[in-house]
Amino acid sequence: MNRKIVVESLLLLVAFIWALNFSVVKFSLEEIDPMSFNAFRFILATGFMYVMLLRSGQKLTVHKGDWPKLIGLGLLGNLTYQCLFIVGISYTFAANAAVMLGTIPVWIAVIGRIFFKQPLNIYTAGGVVAAFTGIYFIMEGSAAGFTLESENVVGDLIILLAASVFGLYTLFSKRMLARYTPIQFTTLMMFTGGTALIIAGIPWMIQLDYAQVSGAAWGGTIYSGLLSIGMAYVIWNYGVSHVGPVRTSTFQNLVPVFGLLFGILLLNEPLSFLQYIGSAFVVGGIVLARKKTRKKASPAK
């Protein structure tokens, strides 16, 4: 079979895994508190990444002076982001969370323009406007409207904050990814921010009533830790190395779409017509925000 077809099939599987993860997490949080759930899945994910590091034959050598930066990035990208994500999804619909978290490319464009002076082409600018218009429609379409009295709106705002934090983390990570391989860098992030996340969850893990947690909820924890955080990341990097980052990133556009559908079909989440319209605006904005302008051909000499 053509290698390109195999790689793209695997990337489609990753989009499916990430999208389903929103519904899986939402289901598991009915029986496991957010902090314990995060700690359990990162124990699994950290172990998985360490095994992958060993199997790759790569050494985990930290360059002189990098530890403060790596610890800061780990705390930002794992501890802060994951705490916001897990608390946010506990308040809102899995469908909403999938769409809101899909705005990470939009936040990268906005933060990159404001703080890193990165150029903003016409497509990206249009995508930012469309995405934030859709976000307003989603929040306004909740049962209580756009108000902090609505749990869904509070959850949506927390997920948006999580997306912006991950956008900032992505921008700061670029320099480190020039010094470490993706597997090395991710393992270091697990050892720093992931370990902090596990330690932060210990008080909740002690108080958790394990007898009341079903096998399905534990299965969701395993799915989220090993598949969504662990295996999916390895496949994603495999895709980047074989079909390139641009083609690989297009598959991420499917995550909010699939996530929205899974939330509706699997959890029977009741979305209003305005929220469907808003979701369409957000997805359209994400696609536009990723679009690059074509360079004009140089005139013949």
Sequence and secondary structure as in RCSB ss.txt:
>XXXX:A:sequence
MNRKIVVESLLLLVAFIWALNFSVVKFSLEEIDPMSFNAFRFILATGFMYVMLLRSGQKLTVHKGDWPKLIGLGL
LGNLTYQCLFIVGISYTFAANAAVMLGTIPVWIAVIGRIFFKQPLNIYTAGGVVAAFTGIYFIMEGSAAGFTLES
ENVVGDLIILLAASVFGLYTLFSKRMLARYTPIQFTTLMMFTGGTALIIAGIPWMIQLDYAQVSGAAWGGTIYSG
LLSIGMAYVIWNYGVSHVGPVRTSTFQNLVPVFGLLFGILLLNEPLSFLQYIGSAFVVGGIVLARKKTRKKASPA
K
>XXXX:A:secstr
  HHHHHHHHHHHHHHHHHHHHHHHHHHTTTS HHHHHHHHHHHHHHHHHHHHHHHT      TT HHHHHHHHI
IIIIIHHHHHHHHHHHS HHHHHHHHTTHHHHHHHHHHHHH     HHHHHHHHHHHHHHHHHHHTSTT SSTTS
HHHHHHHHHHHHHHHHHHHHHHHHHHHTTS HHHHHHHHIIIIIHHHHHHHHHHHHH  GGG  HHHHHHHHIII
IIIIIIHHHHHHHHHHHH HHHHHHGGGHHHHHHHHHHHHHH     HHHHHHHHHHHHHHHHHH          
 
